């Protein structure tokens, strides 16, 4: 009996030690190229840690906010930035828990990100700014528009998440998943199972891009590095994402805001016409346009078409 217990303890300890080593090796391998590090990085000292951002160009300010999916960062917009700098002062950020921003062990929520947007515009940009946001970042930017109308001018939303999904709140099952992912070693190991190159490649092939021939290896590598930068801290934002803690019910705010809003959908994005029509039901002033041959990330898949629509909307 004692011998069996001792064996079980030894095997358990050995398994945990092995997972710990695998976690460290995998994280190091994914960040070895240091693709996200460059001389243009700046940091805003926020109350929940440092927020990485880049600033380029001159003219009217334009803030770029990336999606909340695994591996997202301001790299999402890199094919647009240089083409917008002639008439705009561009600010592209990594949200807390993403990219090279700090990734403290905490629960990440849409309200947290709304506070960041307000504070960043107030303390860094210091002028009323237009904003471009993708996917699941759209709701907290709309919330920021509503709560602080003097901060945000025009708003461009790329493939916004459906209002139905945004209304989903944490359930017992999603709360357990969040708790499990936050467990040391074992939860980190599970996160690495989700955040590996194969899984990110599948996301590009099935969700992000319509044409697989347009997927570049560097896109996958940058997303992979962003998902592991800062060590195991990346798992906390992912845990909150899976747990649905980032969701927001914005129906009232959507009805009440009077900002000029353009929604850009990838023509091949699943249910995007229905999603945008639902937004327009609550705010009929919303404009819409669709990018042919593109899916969730038209800013990477069809940047020229995106630039044309952005320039038209911003009056360039």
BELKA-V971244 format. One record per run of one state. SS is the DSSP state (H for helix, E for strand, L for the rest). FROM is the first residue (numbers start at 0). LEN is the number of residues. If there is no record, write none. Layout:
ss & from & len
SS & FROM & LEN
SS & FROM & LEN
//
This chain:
ss & from & len
L & 0 & 1
H & 1 & 29
L & 30 & 11
E & 41 & 5
L & 46 & 2
E & 48 & 8
L & 56 & 3
E & 59 & 6
L & 65 & 8
H & 73 & 11
L & 84 & 3
E & 87 & 6
L & 93 & 16
H & 109 & 16
L & 125 & 3
E & 128 & 6
H & 134 & 13
L & 147 & 4
E & 151 & 7
L & 158 & 4
H & 162 & 4
L & 166 & 5
H & 171 & 11
L & 182 & 3
H & 185 & 9
L & 194 & 2
H & 196 & 12
L & 208 & 3
H & 211 & 3
L & 214 & 2
H & 216 & 10
L & 226 & 4
H & 230 & 12
L & 242 & 8
H & 250 & 6
L & 256 & 4
E & 260 & 6
L & 266 & 5
H & 271 & 11
L & 282 & 4
E & 286 & 5
L & 291 & 6
H & 297 & 4
L & 301 & 1
H & 302 & 11
L & 313 & 3
//
